[in-house]
Amino acid sequence: MTMALLLYPFTLGPLPYAYDALEPHIDARTMEIHYTKHHQGYVDNLNAALKEYPALHKKSLVELLTSLPQLPEAVRTAVRNQGGGHYNHTFFWPLMKKGGGGKPCMPLLGDIEETFGSFEKFQEQFNAAAKKVFGSGWAWLCLDDTDTLVIISTSNQDTPISQGLKPILALDVWEHAYYLKYQNKRPDYIAAFWNVINWDKVAEHYRVAKSL
Ligand code: MN
């Protein structure tokens, strides 16, 4: 699903793999609850928030999230949180796959090595960004407006596109993403994520971001 095509009424898109596809790194029960309850909840709450604002129904999710300051104040926080939740999770699911992991192909690998010193240094910085999120949020690899790769973290469901950044890779570090299997051990969940990354999808985001 191309993100630019997401319009009101928003719907939960298909999960691109079975709930147990990412076992043992991400367990089936967590995937099922995360997708059917949490992601569905963001979709439902976003639709409810926009129901009385027909003028906003022709705006795509991306348009809404990149124009938060211009939205009516009464709906702005809901779009930021629920719309951000829908965007972030729609972006997140295809970044993982069964038998993922390893390293990206060129040119992304070379650009990561050039920007961060090595692939391992990139992993360290990304892990640090994911670990340091206080409370709920996300870690991201993005392309900024000078075409530089940057690692950032965001709080709650804030999304890099609201800051003018183009997301390439994302990791959900809300407790709902890992608590059943990892409890308080967020670093173990972060380490496990590297075994399921779908680098082909990440490279596709990179290719598109560079062309914009
Ligand atoms: Mn989540």
Residues whose N, C-alpha, C, O or C-beta is under 5 A from the ligand:
A	BS01	MN	D172 W174 A177
